[in-house]
Amino acid sequence: MSIKSVVIKRIHELMPPASSSFYSHALTFAAAFVLANARVVWDMSPFVAAFAASVPGRRSIAATLGGCCGCLLNIEGAYTARLIAVTACTGLINYCLYRSGFIKNNRLTAPLSSGLCSLLTGLTVMVAQGFDADGLITYLCEGIISAGCACFLSRLTFPAGFFKGKEPLDIRSLSGALVFAAMLTVALKSLTLGGISFSNIAAAVVILLSAQMTGVSGGCVAGGVMGFAVSITPSNLLLGGLYTFGGLVSGLLARFGRVMVCMGYAGVAAVTVIANSDRYSVITIIYETIISLLIFALIPKGFFEMNSRFFVSDDTLPEFETMKKALLLELESIGGGLEEVSQTVERIADEMVKLGAGEDEKSVTAQTRHLVRDQFSVLSTAVREISHSFADETRFDTQASARVTAVLSGYGINPKEVVCSTTGARSKIDIKAEKINSKISRSALTDDMENACGYKLATPSVTHTDDATLISFEKKPKYNLRTGQAQHIAEGKLCGDKIDSFSDREGNRIIVISDGMGTGPKAAVDGTVASWLFSKLIASGLGFESSLRLANSALIVKSADETLATIDSVSINLHTGKTEFFKAGAGISFVCKGKKVYKIGKASMPLGILREIEFDRAELKLRRGDRLLMMSDGVPQAAYGEIAEKLSSFNKNDPSVLAERVVEIALKYSDLHRPDDITAVVIIVG
């Protein structure tokens, strides 16, 4: 776990939960107290009623009391009494509706109660003091503003996983949050130093942050809300125009980086200054803009990375179109892998016939019928696995996609699809481009791609199809693996044990050992076929269970002769250290952590016997310095004790030395009358 994740987790543990009675009520009381003193044109105070009407649940009592206490500071006789009455009425209606259970939320009742209470109490005052047209307009405007604010605030909801970074804030809730921020800005308008308003600076920073993190939508909403809030206060109307248009321009330029956001806002501020004839206002706007831009520019980059997951952005939103592109790329890779496997199985069957392997026609027909039925089951499993992979916390960054597209164009590459995604600690870039025939420096392209996406990249994988080139970049992982292997061939020159090592599309390093039955050429063919089929299916994007069942079906129908092979596979996530073991008829593995050695694995069925087959599975987490030993079943159990002792005491950096020593120990305990191939693979995590 990274330091940032630990800090976030610790802060979350120290902070009280949203439902904490004391803290939530205290904060609600304080907010209502401050909002009671927010004055707009014609000395209206519409915000406190909107807040009291929209706060959900029991906290409406705290909002009502805080608002009433805050109103007492407005020592203006009848107006103070009326404001207290409006706040008390809206809060009481809100609480009674909550207690009655008639409504699930107050999205409709909050604007109605706050607007009508403001208007009706105003009409009551006019009945007592005499009718006045200006007063009627004032109370009507106050009711409209109060209802409008309550409408936004009642839609401000935080998802259950918001504070853990698991669920983002949608644009409606973001609008409510920005309206609340604007209300506080108006309430704190009197806080100034040398004529410079702290609330104006805060409003500008909020606009810039919203534009940077949520793009055009957030910039427009923040600018519009803050602009309107400033416009309805006794202030310079041009400042409202600066906020509104500045939010729009900043949002449009957000995809080009923070510098362009600052330049866009500064440009709008320059136009505002030129259009303003009041010298004092011009100087104030200049100072406030400079301070706001400096604060925004000094915010660490990590702040945006940490908080981007809290907000839905038109630049990082997993839109249906982006999801479709990513899914199509995934399915296209799987489809290509299955097609290649299908053709290879057919070629293998033809070769077996040419080599004289007998076939019973009826048996083959029956086997094929069962196989077809099995394939539908396997396909269903594969679809579920893909669905589960897309159910992960995956964020898509279209800003980075645009920058990557520009880089590719500079190399003469014409991209058809570019998908930049992040799932947990793993970030990757999937590219489908028109077929590339010319040579391109991978190192130079990788350097430029790193500048475009903002993080270090590992060496890309490139796959050429008939009409396209698929390029996949992945964030440089946290861990690296040093791997060594050694083998003993029991008979002839061909080993029945086959080793494959590759990386999948999920940031995992996968090592596969397949042991064909017996020794010699036939065992070599069985081991190679099983290993190749299984590895190719995993690499193409299928899950382990689906790949196992497909490889098992292929071995069953490969020939009429009995075909057996074991699968011993380990998947190590290079970003998190999560390690999964999958064994089908394979021997045990050893994991050494410090000086302690653990055994992994138990009895299971190999491939090629039964149509129904399952893995023996295990999972643990590896860290730097841990050692993993995989062995074929040619290693006798009598040797396990000495091998474990050697693994624990090994203190060299070369895993090949340890693998060779394991084979030597295994040979010492082997039965010379029943020789078997021996394979050892040692992995050291660095």
N, C-alpha and C positions, 0 to 999 in steps of 0.2 A: 504494500500500500504506500502511495506517495506521501510526501510531507504535507502537500496541500490537502489530500483526502483526510489525513489524520487530523489536521487543524479544523477542517469543516466538520468532521464527525465530533470532535471535542467541543466545538462551539455549540453544535446542535444538542449535545448532551447537557451542557451547562445552561443553555437557554430553557426557559420553561415552555411546556407545550402550549399550543394555541388555546387549548381548553382550560389552562390554569386559571383558577378563579381569581386569585388576588391580582396577578400581573395583568391579565387581560382587562379586568374591570378598572384597574388603576390607569392603564393606558387609554381606555375608552373615556374615562372621566376627564383626563387631562386634555385629550383631543377636543372634546365637547366644550370644555372651559375656554380653550383658545379660540375655537370657531365662533363662540358667542360674541367675540369682539371683532369679528371680521366685518368691516363696513364697506359697502360699495356705493355707487352713485345714489344721490338723494338720501344718504344716510340709512340705507336698507341693510338688514342683517339676515339674509335668507339662508345662510349655511347651517346654522345650529339646528334649525327645525328639520332640514333635510337629513342631517346626521342622526338626530334622535329617531327619525322615522325609519331609517334604513338599517341601523345596527341590529343584527339578528339576535334572537334568544334573550337570555337573562341580562346580557350586557346593555340592553335598551334602558334598564333602570339606571345604570352608571352613566349612560349618555344623557339621560334626562336630568339627573342631579347635577352633573358637570355643566350642562348647558344652562340650567337655572342659576347655578352659582356664578357662572361667567357673566350672565346677564345683569347681575347685581352691580357690576362695574360700570354699566351704562346708566349712570345716575341722571336720567332724563325723565323722571316721573312716569307719565302715562305710557311712553314708548317702552320703557323698561318693563312695566307691568304687562304690557301686551306681548312683548317678546318672551317673557317668562310663561305666559299663558299658552302661546303658540308651541313652545318647546314642551311644556308639560302635557298638552293635549296630544301632540304627535307621538311623544314617547309612550303615553298611556295607551293610545290606540294600538301602537306597535306591540306593546307587551301583552295586552289583552288578546290580540289576535294570535300571538305566539302561544299563550296559555290555552286558548280555546282549541287549538289543533285543527281549525277549519281550513287553514292554508298551509302549504308546505314551504312557501317562501313569500317574501314581502315585495316582490318585484313590481306588483301592480298596486298594492295598497300603500306602499311608501310614498310614491309621487302623488297619489291622490290625497292622502291624509296631510302631507306637508303643504301641498299647494292650497287645498281647501281651507285648512286651519289658518294659514297666513292671510288668505283673502277674507274669510268670514270674520276673524278677529279685527281686521282692518275696517270692515264694514260696520262692525259693532262700535268701534271708536268713532267712526263718522256719524253714526246715529246719535251718539252722546254729545259730540262736539260740533256737529253741523256738516252738511254735505259740501265736498270740495272736489272739483274735477281733477286738480293736480294730485290730491290725496288718493282718489280712486285709481288713477293711473299708477301711482307709486305702489299701492297695495297689490294691484293686478300684476305688475312687473315682479314684485317680490314673490308672489305666489308662483309665477311661471318659473323664475330662476330656482326657487326652492324645490319645485316639483322636478325640474330638469336635473338638478344635482342629485336628488334622491333616486331618480331613475338610474343614473350611472352608479351611484354608491351601492344600491341594492344588488347590482350585478357583479360586485367585487367579491369573488370567492376564490379561495386558495385550495387547489387540489390537495388530496391527502399526502401525496409524495412531493409537494412543491418544495418544502424546506429541506428535503433530502436530495433535491436535484433530480428526482425521478419523473416528475410530471411538470410540464411547462405551464406558464400563465398564458391563457388565450387572449386574443385581442380585446374581447369585451371586458374581461377582468382587468387587463392592462389599462383600458380606458377609464374604468372606475378608479384605479389606483392613481392615475394622472389627474383626474378631477379632484380627488382628495388632496393630492399634493398642491394643486392650484388653489384650493380653498385655504390650505395652511399658508400658502404664499401670500394671499390677500390678508390673512389674519396677522401675519408678521411684517406687514408692509411698513410699520412704523420703526422697525429696527434699521437704523441708518448710521453711517459714519462719514462725516464730511459730505453729506448729500448723496452718498453711494448706498444703494439699498441692498442689503444682504439677501432679501427675498428675490429681487430681480436677478442677482447672480445665481442663486439656487435654481431659479426657473430656467435660466439659459443652460446651466449644466445639465439639468434634467432633460431638456430638449436634445442636447448633443448626445447624451448617453442613450436616450431612446432611439435616436436616429442611427447611432453606431451599432447597437445591439439588435434592433428589430427592423432596420431598413426604412423604406418609404412609409409603410403603415404606421409604425411607431413614431417616426418623425412628424408625420402629418397630425396624428392624434395629439401628441405632446405639444407641438407648436400651436395647434388650434385651441386646445384647452387653455394653455398658458396665455396665449394671445387674447382670448376672450376674457379671461380672469383679469388681465391688466386693463383691458378696454373698458370694463364696467366699474373700474375704480377711478377716483379722481386723479388721474395720471395722464401722462403723455400718450395720446392715442397711437402715435407712430410706433411706440414700443410694442403695442399689440400687433401691429403689422410686421414688425421685425420678428417677433416670436412665431407668428403664423407662417410667413413665407420662409423664414430661416429654417424652421422644422422641415418644410417640404424640400428645400434645396439640399439640406444636410442629409436627409433620408435618401434622396436620389443619388448622392455622391458617396454613400456609405460603402458601396461595394468596392470602391477604389482605395479605401483605407482611411485612417484617422486624420491624416494630413489634409485630404480633400474635404472631409467633413468640416474641419476648422476653416479652410479657405472658403467653402461655400457659405458658411454662417457669417464669416468676416465680410464677404462680398455683399451680402444682404444688409449687414450693419452699416457698411459704407454708403450704400444707397439711402438708407434711412437717415444717416447723418447729413448727407447732401440735401435731402428734402426738408430738413428741419431748420427753421429760421431762428429758433430759440437757442442762443449761444450756451446758456447754462445747461439745457437739456442735451445739447450735442456733446459737451464735455462729459456729462454724467454717463451717457450711452457709451461713449468711447471707453471710459474707465471700466464700466461694468462689463463690456464686451471683452476687453483685454484680460481682465481678471478671470472671467468665465472660461475663455479659451486656454489660459495658462493652467487653470485647475484641471480642465478636461485633458490637456496634453500631458500633464504630469501623472495621470492615473496609470498605474502599472498595467502592462499588457495582460498579465495573469488575471486581473480583475474581470476583463471582458471574457476570457476563456472560461473562468469559473462561473460567471453569471449568465453566459449565453444560453445555458441549458434551462434557465428559469423562465425564459420567454419564448413564445412562438414568434418567429420572424419570417417575413416573406423571403428572406435570404437563406434561412436555415430550416424552414418548415418542411417536414417530410410530405410534400404535396403528392397527390395521387400520381401525377405524371412522373415525378422523380422516382417514386416507389416502383412505378411500372418499369421504368428504364432499368433500375437495379435488378428487379425480378427477372426481366428479359435477359439481362446479361448472365444472371445465375443459371437460368434455364437453358440458355444457349450453350454454356459451358458443359452442363450436364448432358444435354442432347448430343453434343459432339463426342463426349467420352463414351456414352452408351453406343453410339453408332460405330465408333472405332472398336469397342469391345465385341460388338455383334459380328463385324467383319472378321476380326481375329479368331473368334471362336469357330466361325465357319471354315476358315483356313486351317485351323488346328484339326477339325474333324476330317477335312479332306486329306490332310497329311497322314492322319492315323489310318485311313482306309488304304492309302497308297503303301503304307508301311506293312500292311497285311493284318491289321487288327480286325478280327471278325466282328460282324454285327448281326444281331438278331432283329429282323425287320419289325416283327410285332412288338418286341420289347422296346425298340427305339420309338415306335409310334406311341406306345403307352407313356413312355418317359416324356416324350414331347408334349403330350396332352397335359400331363401333370405340370410340366414346366410352364406352359402357357398360363395355366391357372395360378401358379406361384408368382408369375411375373406381375399379375394384377395386384396381388397382395404386396409385393415388393414396391411397386409403383405407388401404392397408397401410403406405405411407410415413408417413401422418399418425399412425397408431397407434404406429409406431416412434419418431417424433419426440416424442410424448407420453410414451412409456416412458422415453426418454432424459432428458426434462425431470424426471421423477420420480426418476430415478437420481441426480440431483444431491444434494449434501449439504443436505437440507432438514430443518429442525427445526420442530416444531409446538408452540406454547405455549398450552396450554389454560387456564393462569392468566390470560393476557391475554385469551383468548376470553371468559372469564367476566366480566372487567371491562368488555369492550366490550359484551357483552350487557346489562349493567346500565346503561351509558350510553345505549344505544339505547332501552331501556325507558323511561328518563327523558324521551325525546323522543316517546314514544308510538309508537315503531317496534317491531313484533313480529318479531324475527328468527327465521327457520327454521334457518339454518345460519350459523355464524361460524367462520372458519378464519384463525388468525394463524400465519404461517409466516415462516421466515428461510432464505434460500439465499445463502450467501456474504455479500456486503455488502448484499444487498437484502432488506428486510423488507416484508411487505404484509399487509393485512387484507382478506379476501374475505367479503362478507356477502350472504346471500340472505334477504330479508325479505318479509313480506306487502306487497302493492302499496301504495305510499305515494301518497296523493292530495293531502295537505295540503302547504303550503310550509314548508320547514325551512331555517333559516340554515346554510349550509354552513360558514361561518367559525366559528360557535359550535360546531357539531358537531365540526369538525376540532380545535378547541382542547380539547374534552373528550376526544376520542379520543387526542390526544397525551398527556394526563395518564394515560389508561388504559393505553397501551402503552409509554410511557416514552421516546419519540423523536419528533422532528419529522416531520410528515406533509405531503406535497404535496396539492394540491387533489384531492378525490376524483372518480372517474368514476362516473356513475350511468346505469344502463340499465333501462328499463321494459319488461317483457314483459306478456303478457295477464293473468297472475295473480300476478306477483311483481315486486320491484324488486331489482336487483343493484347493490351498492355496492362499490367497490374503492378502498381507501386504500393508499398506498405511502410508504415512508420517503423523506423529502426527500433528493434525490440530492446527490452530491458536486459534480457539474458542472452548469452551465447552458449553453444554446446561444443565441446571437444569430444570427438567420437573416434574410437579405435575398434578394430575387429580382427579376429583370427579364426581360422578354420582348419580342421583336419579332415582330409578326404579318405574314407575308409576303403574305397574300391575304385580302381581306375583313375581317370583324370577328371571326371565330372562329379561335382558335389551335389548331393540331394538337398542341401540347405541353400536357400536363396535369400539374400538380404536386399532390401530396398529402403531408401531414405529420401524423403521429399518434404516440401512444405505445402500446406493446404491454403485455402482462401480465408481461413479464420485466424491466421497468425500462429498456427501450431506446426511444430516440427514432428514428423511422424516417421518412426522406424518400424519396419516390418521384417520378421523372419518367418519364412515358410519352410517346413520340413516335409519333403516327399517321403512316402512310405518306402522303407528299405534303403538300398544303396545303389550306386551305379547310374546308367543313363535314364532308366525309367523313373527313378526317384528324382533325378535332376529335372526331367520334363514336368513331373507332377508339381514339384516345389516351385519351379519357375512359372508355370501356368497359374497356380494359385496366388503366388505373390504378385505377379504382374497384373492379373485381373483385379485383385483386391486393391492394390495400390492405385491403379488407374482410375477405378471408380471413386475412391476417396479423393484423389487429386482433382477429379472433375466436379466435385461438389456434393456427392452423395454422402449420407451418414454411414457410420460403421455398421449398423445393423443391416441396412439395405445392401451395402456392399458385400457383407458376409453371405447373405442369402443368395445374391446373384452369383457370386463366385462359387458357392456350394452347388447351385443348380447347374452351372457350366461344367463342373467336375463330374457331376452325376451322369450327364449325357455325353461326356467327352468320348467315351468308348465303352464297349461291353465289359471290358476287364475292370476289376476293382481299382478305383483311383482314390487314394487317401492323401491328405496333406493337412498339416497343422498351420495355424496362423497365430503368431505371437506379435502383437502390435502395441506400441506405446505412443501416445500423443502428448507432447509437451508444449504448453502455451508459452512462447518466449516473452510475452508481455507481463504475464501474471505468475508464471511458474506452476500453474495448475497442470497436473499430469494424470492421464487416464490410461489404464491398462485394459487391453482387450485380448482375451486368449480363447482359442478354439482348439482344444487338444494339445496345447503347448505346455512346456515345462514351466517351472517357477522362475521368477526373476528376483534379484536382490536389490534393495535400496539401502545405501549407507549414508546416514546422517551423523556427522561427527565420527564417533567410534561405534555407534549402534547400527546393527544391520537388521533389516526387516525382510521377511519373505512375502512375495506377492504371487498369488495364483493358487488355484485348486483344480481338481479333475474336471474335464469338459470333453465334449465330442469333437473330433477333427472333421474337416470338410470331406464330402464325397461319399458319406455313408447314408445319412438320413436326410429327407427333404426338409424336415423341421430342425433348425439348429439355432443355438443361442451362444452368446459370448459369456465367459466368466469375466466379470468386470470388477475393477478396483480403481480407487482414486486417492491421490494425495497431492501435496504441494512441495515442489522442490525449490531449493534456494541455492545461492552461490556456494560452491564447495561440495555439494551433495554428489554422490556417485551412484550410477544405475548400471546394473549388469543384466543383460538379456542372454539366455542360453537356449540352444535347441535341446530336444529331449535325448540327444546322444550323450549328454553329460549325466553320469550315473549319480543316484542319490547319495551313495557312499562318499562322494567327493564334496557334498554340499558344505560340510563343516569346515574343511580346510579352505575351500573357496571363500566362504564368508569371513574367515579369519584373515585371509590375504586381502580381501576387499577392505576390511576395516583398517588394516595396518599400512595400506598402500599410501605412499607419500610423494609420489612423483607426479609430474604434470602430463606425461604422455600416456593416454588411455590405451594405446596399442600395446605397450609393455604389459599392462595388466591383463588385456585380452589374451595375449600369448601365454601368460603364466596360467590363466584359467584353463586353457586348452591342455597345457602340460599336466596340470593337476588332474583333469578329467581323464586323460590317457592313462595316468598311473592307476586309476581305479576301474578302468574299462575292462570288459570281458573280451579277451582276445579271440574267443571262439564265436562271439556274436558281434562283430565290428559294426559300428554305426558312425555316420558323419557327425562331427562335433563343430558347433559354431558358438562363438562368444562375441558379444558386442558390448563395449563399455562406453558409457556416456558420463562426462564430467561437466557439471553446470558451472559456467563462469559469468 
